[in-house]
Amino acid sequence: MVDLAEYAHSLESDLAYVRGILSRLQSRKLRAGLRADGKEWVDFSAQTILLYKRMIVTYEAALIATRAKMAAGETAGAGAIPPAGTKPK
């Protein structure tokens, strides 16, 4: 069984981390890129910023859905849901 409260807490923690990285990327305190041996630095911070923005949307949607399941579970008397691919008891 998946503990929804624990999962929601994990999502909140991950969301805070991703927002922190995004903030550092946007303020140029952090850059994303690579330098192959003997080559110039290739900065792909702009693409990384877009990726992190999409990640935030995904985490927020998962958190909203999880909180909704928690609220529905509380009214139905269930505190957790079974993992995907298993049958509920």
VOZA-661915 format. One record per residue (C-alpha): residue in one letter; x, y, z negated. Coordinates in pm, whole numbers, plus 50000, padded with zeros to 5 digits. Example, Ala and Ser with C-alpha at 12.3 -4.5 7.8 and 13.67 -1.06 7.14 Angstrom:
VOZA-661915
a512304955049220/s513674989449286/
***
This chain:
VOZA-661915
m500005000050000/v501115035350074/d500955059549783/l499395090049946/a500495113849671/e504095102249710/y503835104850089/a502405140150067/h505215150149832/s507745135750078/l506175155350364/e506255187450159/s509925181950077/d510815174350439/l508835204550557/a510735227550321/y514035213350447/v513105217850814/r511895253350750/g515215261250582/i517195248250879/l514945267551119/s515465299550919/r519235295250935/l519095288551310/q516905318851376/s519155341751169/r522205327951355/k523765316251028/l523675281751186/r524255272851549/a523635240651734/g525935230052012/l528895209252109/r532325211952252/a533635183252457/d537415177552451/g539055206452634/k535745222252731/e533925254052632/w531385255052349/v527865247952475/d525295264752251/f521865248552251/s520505266751947/a517475279852139/q516385244452230/t517015233151874/i514835261351740/l511985249651964/l512475213951843/y512335224351478/k509195245251540/r507525214351691/m508685193851393/i507035218651157/v503735216251346/t503935178151324/y504775177850953/e501985202750877/a499445181751068/a500545150150887/l500315168050553/i496805180950628/a495685146050734/t497255130350427/r495575155050192/a492245148450364/k492695110850316/m493605116849952/a490445137449901/a488315111150076/g489995083549878/e489305100949548/t485605102549624/a485595066349741/g487625054649443/a490745044949642/g494105060949577/a496115045649858/i495775031550205/p497294999350333/p500255001450570/a499495000850943/g498834966051078/t497494951850751/k493934944750653/p492484963650357/k491444942850058/
***
